[in-house]
Amino acid sequence: MVVGQLKESKLKYIGIVVDHPSRDLPALSILAEEFVKKKRHVALIPSNKIDHVLLNENKKFELIIFNFYRLENYKKIIYAKSKNIKVAILDQEAIGGVNGEAQKNIFLNPILKKHLNKIDFFFFTSNYLKKICLNSSEILPKNNVVCGYHKFDIVKKKYNNVKIQNFILISTNFPATNPLFVKSKNKIIEDTVKFSNNNTNLKDMKDVIEKKFKLQNKFFLEIEKILQNYPKLKFILRPHPFEKSKFWKPLESNYKNCKVTNEFNSLEWINKCKFLIHLDCSTSCEASMLNKPSISLKYLFKDIETLTFRVAHECSIACNNFNEVKAYLDQALFKKKINPRFSSKLKNFFFNPEILSSKYIVDIICKDKSKIIFKNQNSIKLDYISYIKNFIENCLGKNVHDFILFLFRGREVMHSRKLKFFSENDIYKYIDKKIKIIKSKYFYLLSI
């Protein structure tokens, strides 16, 4: 392990934004390592520090890879471009929608689509997604590349930090109703309408969210029933990365055979589990890719319209009642094999290239020699709150910044934001220990 001090370099950095470390850091660390092999300096940036990087250190960067392109961050992307920084989108999460149309909606959104031509590289997980997206807009990114399912790199490189064995994995998928950063139900509904790509009115969205709240409670009770009936089986419940663990913690407190954790990447857990139990979660697609069976509690749905991602059920064993679930749990109890299920549609969303997706991405970016000159640089601004937070932290210090944030947002949000941070040791779990990591004020710099 090599940890050094940050020195000025004539070579500009490639930045990689890390949205949620437990989900994104493993594969993005491997991506950073591939850039370092090409003798590039790479900055791994926590997503809540990207504004500070753009405002204070933009001259150090030649390209920044953003984790998604949506209404929440499009101004940051345009601002980066205005500072003559190339931008790339490596969106591995917008594969939702009943038939996978979530990424397509990005290209349909009137605000987002008019800035698509400012994106230098847009990386897609499959040819199918690339096709439906590019057919949805007359304004397009400069380079549109199919790189495959990037997160699968951690499986290809055989990294796995999970030490537990012989467990059944439970994945939850309720970030809309149990979000990390929002407290009240009304705020959840308001934010969902605000960031919706459709002309959704408040009343309709309220009905949808209310259904999902009921579904979440039904799922909780069903999992509790499973834990009660099978005390000899070991269960790991992994909440969605943008869910509060607090909602699920009573299951761990009340049942010795259950552990609730946000540790590690979903692929690491799936790779070690017997099988997966879920309700409408794309982890079932990952399980199918790893030849692991997954069981969907589909009977909890009253109507198919509430599905987030139909393919997640098509590559699962869809149970019609609790007795069918028990039949599979009995097989696990008596150590009988459960055969996985596959969907022919899976390849439409999760293309799996033979080489590392990271290597392919790096080769594409490093071959690009184009220059950019952005006119009217001073006319592009971030949201005013970004300037206020930057001023407070730079002039009054991080402690004052955090205290003010605590006063306005509360303890729970402050705790949630701590989950955005990671350390040198977290990065070294997935890369060569000979790579040098230097901690700066806003990011970790990796180099030879």
Buried (B, 14 or more C-beta within 10 A) or exposed (E): EBEEEEEEEEEBBBBBBBBBBBBBBBBBBBBBBBBBBBEBBBBBBBBBBBBBBBBBBBEBBBBBBBBBBBBEBBBBBBBBBBBBBBBBBBBBBBBBBBBBBBBBBBBBBEEBBEBBEBBBBBBBBBEBBBBBBBEBBEEBBBBBBBBBBBBBBBBBBEBBBBEEEEBBBBBBBBBBBBBBBBEEEEEBBBBBBEEBBEEEEEEEBBEBBEBBBBBBEBBBEBBBEBBEBBEEBBBBBBBBBBBBBEBBBEBBEEBEBBBBBBEBBBBBBBBBBBBBBBBBBBBBBBBBBBEBBBBBBBBBBEEEEBBBBBBBBBBBBBBEEBEBBBEBBEBBEEEEEBEBBEBEBBBBBBBBBEEBBBBBBBEBBBEEEEEBEBEEEEEBEBEEEBEEBBEBBBEEEEEEBBBBBBEEBEEBBBEBBEBBEBEBEBBBBBBEEEBBBBBBEBBBBBBE
